[in-house]
Amino acid sequence: GAGVSQTPSNKVTEKGKYVELRCDPISGHTALYWYRQSLGQGPEFLIYFQGTGAADDSGLPNDRFFAVRPEGSVSTLKIQRTERGDSAVYLCASSLMPGGIYTDTQYFGPGTRLTVL
Amino acid sequence: GENVGLHLPTLSVQEGDNSIINCAYSNSASDYFIWYKQESGKGPQFIIDIRSNMDKRQGQRVTVLLNKTVKHLSLQIAATQPGDSAVYFCAESTGGGSNYKLTFGKGTLLTVNP
């Protein structure tokens, strides 16, 4: 079956520009997560959606970063006034059930490689 | 200066040998642990998980061992194959409703020589 998909696979932008990164989770998965992975590092948590609402956005680095999931399926990560330090691979994951007492496996997409020049 | 972030721990094995990848976790409150495999240009792929009430769990060709006393996790891969070459990450999460937030380790680069 189809896994998590992310578009675009690569995005090159100039410092100060606005970018949107899209995530299509596995059909039927209610939970959606965004992570950021810098070169040579493990993924770092950014934000978690349970349905349409952001249940935890504590990992977003600053107010230039924002994410939405208006219909509880597709999510968009938005970055304003991009900086060179934003360059990284942005990963999306989804799981069947929200996190809680019983953790459910998070399945990752291939990521979007963002390069800010 | 040198970017130490690029210097992953590495493990090189011969095809057919068994591999053991180790991970030290930091949070004694973590109660759920996962191993992911990440090939170049791809997202992390789930391998196996274990809860803190267990000390061993086996899958197909893989075994995860958990030692909570010393906060140590290991992944054993039997009969390692060239397709196993990748970066392996351990991840942990805590209970109390926070199981969604995975904290990843630095990763280990496994190279399998044919």
Interface residues (C-beta under 8 A of the other chain):
Chain A: V4 A31 Y33 Y35 S38 L39 G40 Q41 G42 P43 E44 F45 Y48 A55 D56 G59 L91 A93 S95 P98 G99 G100 I101 Y102 T103 T105 Q106 Y107 F108 G109 P110 G111
Chain B: N3 G5 L6 H7 L8 Y32 I34 Y36 G41 K42 G43 P44 Q45 F46 D49 F89 A91 S93 G95 G97 S98 N99 Y100 K101 L102 T103 F104 G105 K106 G107
